Amino acid sequence: MITIYGDIDSGNCYKIYLLCHLLDIEFQWQAMDIAKGDLQTTEFLAKNPQGKVPLVELADGRFLTESNAILHYLAKGSKLVPADAYLNAKVYQWLFFEQYSHEPYIAVARFIKRFQGMPESRKAEFESKQGGGHKALKVMNDQLSQTAFLIGEQFSLADIALYAYTHVAEEGGFNLVDYPAIRRWIKQIQLMPNYVGMQLKN
Amino acid sequence: MITIYGDIDSGNCYKIYLLCHLLDIEFQWQAMDIAKGDLQTTEFLAKNPQGKVPLVELADGRFLTESNAILHYLAKGSKLVPADAYLNAKVYQWLFFEQYSHEPYIAVARFIKRFQGMPESRKAEFESKQGGGHKALKVMNDQLSQTAFLIGEQFSLADIALYAYTHVAEEGGFNLVDYPAIRRWIKQIQLMPNYVGMQLKN
């Protein structure tokens, strides 16, 4: 069985948690509290010198980092990763879009606002994240106005990766009212069998 | 045959160019000059509304964006993508690392210094990129001190993606003198059969 070291408040960790539920993958969750400094202990740094979660430990003790690489590893061969070469590449197009054009704006703004309580020292940075975040939301909304899911009519790994921070974008100050296609898509994902929200289940 | 819309001065475009040479993939190169505004023409925006390169047009007229998703598409099934599930995931770990922890520092600093000539208005931003860039180089150097290539003893897609901006990191103000393992690895890649540098061949 795999062990996931994660903080469920982090979208990057939650996306792994959601994937495991949707695909019925067995896992052990090792809760790490970022705010309490759990990532800076000698014990954790021995596992991941970069001091970041999510971190996955395989049954044989080897480790994987980078949330979307972990998604790729866990979803391989599943219905969430199309065999068709073009649709398959589209999944990865969205995964890289997420880490380059979405997460650095929306996740960082959310962290400053929700978890740091918007300190004066980061207010300018918070403001600077709004433009890029809305640009990313617009790209998603444009696509979701044309197709049910990000790569087309098929629900895929791309939706899981993008859903994680998008469904809590308002916590980063991004009002979703102008993105009706995103709101429709969020509801659709929340109705899926085995869906779990951003809280650990007992 | 695929058409690659790219600016060879961009590491994200060059990595596709290098991959095609190493794997002997036929392609047509459509040179786009970012500095001259080639990405903002109506004609190009019709192909990619985000106005970014690299953009790949497949033989059937469909498009792909995101440099590392394009690498994934083109290298599928080749010797550059290991079949072993763990090594395979490691490739993607490095690809996501590149776009999240390496490119936003090293490529942006290089752009400001080399292509914008370090305007006063971006000097603070340039300085702010140095810490993150060195952090990424240290992660690479630590790995390359232990193994020949990024995922181990096997040359892979990960090396191509990371090589693109690393071998010109000095143009972004990152002196590689303190990263001997990276310098050794750069030389090794440059000696590979079919290697091409960052200039278009006639």
Boltz contact constraints between the chains, C-beta under 6 A:
constraints:
  - contact:
      token1: [A, 64]
      token2: [B, 89]
      max_distance: 6.0
  - contact:
      token1: [A, 65]
      token2: [B, 93]
      max_distance: 6.0
  - contact:
      token1: [A, 66]
      token2: [B, 93]
      max_distance: 6.0
  - contact:
      token1: [A, 66]
      token2: [B, 96]
      max_distance: 6.0
  - contact:
      token1: [A, 68]
      token2: [B, 96]
      max_distance: 6.0
  - contact:
      token1: [A, 69]
      token2: [B, 89]
      max_distance: 6.0
  - contact:
      token1: [A, 69]
      token2: [B, 92]
      max_distance: 6.0
  - contact:
      token1: [A, 69]
      token2: [B, 93]
      max_distance: 6.0
  - contact:
      token1: [A, 69]
      token2: [B, 96]
      max_distance: 6.0
  - contact:
      token1: [A, 72]
      token2: [B, 92]
      max_distance: 6.0
  - contact:
      token1: [A, 73]
      token2: [B, 89]
      max_distance: 6.0
  - contact:
      token1: [A, 89]
      token2: [B, 64]
      max_distance: 6.0
  - contact:
      token1: [A, 89]
      token2: [B, 69]
      max_distance: 6.0
  - contact:
      token1: [A, 89]
      token2: [B, 73]
      max_distance: 6.0
  - contact:
      token1: [A, 92]
      token2: [B, 69]
      max_distance: 6.0
  - contact:
      token1: [A, 92]
      token2: [B, 72]
      max_distance: 6.0
  - contact:
      token1: [A, 93]
      token2: [B, 65]
      max_distance: 6.0
  - contact:
      token1: [A, 93]
      token2: [B, 66]
      max_distance: 6.0
  - contact:
      token1: [A, 93]
      token2: [B, 69]
      max_distance: 6.0
  - contact:
      token1: [A, 96]
      token2: [B, 66]
      max_distance: 6.0
  - contact:
      token1: [A, 96]
      token2: [B, 68]
      max_distance: 6.0
  - contact:
      token1: [A, 96]
      token2: [B, 69]
      max_distance: 6.0
  - contact:
      token1: [A, 96]
      token2: [B, 99]
      max_distance: 6.0
  - contact:
      token1: [A, 99]
      token2: [B, 96]
      max_distance: 6.0
  - contact:
      token1: [A, 99]
      token2: [B, 99]
      max_distance: 6.0
  - contact:
      token1: [A, 99]
      token2: [B, 100]
      max_distance: 6.0
  - contact:
      token1: [A, 100]
      token2: [B, 99]
      max_distance: 6.0
